[in-house]
Amino acid sequence: MTDPSISQHFRGQIIVGWREWLAIPALGIDRIKAKVDTGARTSTLHAFALKSYRDNGKTRLRFKIHPLQRNELTLVVCEADVFDKRWVTDSGGHYELRYVIKTPIVLGNQTWPIEITLTNRDTMGFRMLLGRTAMRRRLIVDPGQSYLTE
């Protein structure tokens, strides 16, 4: 039997595995495999051919992504407002100035806005990392499981 104090503490949170399928509807991405990475502060999305432009006084960004691993035929062209530009340290210890966008994601039956940095992840195993800032107070990670929200 589950301790009521534990279930009360976790109410409203969802349990996820170390990798999950999620959606980013505002970018036209119906499904992308994300590594749920508690070691990464920020979330990151694979993006290339980034072009910034001004529209009604706002800086916007047009970019392309291949949302599926090992599949360069599937291409999504995305547009988003630029939320910020930040220096990010990658897993190899290199600093990179990245565009940051803020957009809702859908994971399981929940939707919430997150900040996502954009960089080319062609050589990486996952097209997206879901960092711990995006998980805050929403997710509990079971590192021994995968695809718990499908």
Secondary structure as the mmCIF struct_conf table of DSSP 4:
data_model
#
loop_
_struct_conf.conf_type_id
_struct_conf.id
_struct_conf.beg_label_comp_id
_struct_conf.beg_label_asym_id
_struct_conf.beg_label_seq_id
_struct_conf.end_label_comp_id
_struct_conf.end_label_asym_id
_struct_conf.end_label_seq_id
HELX_RH_AL_P HELX_RH_AL_P1 PRO A 4 HIS A 9
TURN_TY1_P TURN_TY1_P1 PHE A 10 GLY A 12
STRN STRN1 ILE A 14 VAL A 16
BEND BEND1 TRP A 18 TRP A 18
STRN STRN2 ARG A 19 ILE A 24
HELX_RH_3T_P HELX_RH_3T_P1 PRO A 25 LEU A 27
TURN_TY1_P TURN_TY1_P2 GLY A 28 GLY A 28
STRN STRN3 ILE A 29 ASP A 37
TURN_TY1_P TURN_TY1_P3 THR A 38 GLY A 39
BEND BEND2 ARG A 41 THR A 42
STRN STRN4 SER A 43 HIS A 46
STRN STRN5 PHE A 48 ASP A 55
TURN_TY1_P TURN_TY1_P4 ASN A 56 GLY A 57
STRN STRN6 LYS A 58 ILE A 65
BEND BEND3 LEU A 68 LEU A 68
TURN_TY1_P TURN_TY1_P5 GLN A 69 ARG A 70
BEND BEND4 GLU A 72 LEU A 73
STRN STRN7 VAL A 76 ASP A 81
STRN STRN8 ASP A 84 THR A 89
TURN_TY1_P TURN_TY1_P6 SER A 91 GLY A 92
BEND BEND5 GLY A 93 GLY A 93
STRN STRN9 TYR A 95 LEU A 107
TURN_TY1_P TURN_TY1_P7 GLY A 108 ASN A 109
STRN STRN10 GLN A 110 THR A 119
TURN_TY1_P TURN_TY1_P8 ASP A 122 THR A 123
BEND BEND6 MET A 124 GLY A 125
BEND BEND7 ARG A 127 ARG A 127
STRN STRN11 MET A 128 GLY A 131
HELX_RH_AL_P HELX_RH_AL_P2 ARG A 132 MET A 135
TURN_TY1_P TURN_TY1_P9 ARG A 136 ARG A 138
STRN STRN12 LEU A 139 VAL A 141
TURN_TY1_P TURN_TY1_P10 PRO A 143 GLY A 144
TURN_TY1_P TURN_TY1_P11 LEU A 148 THR A 149
#
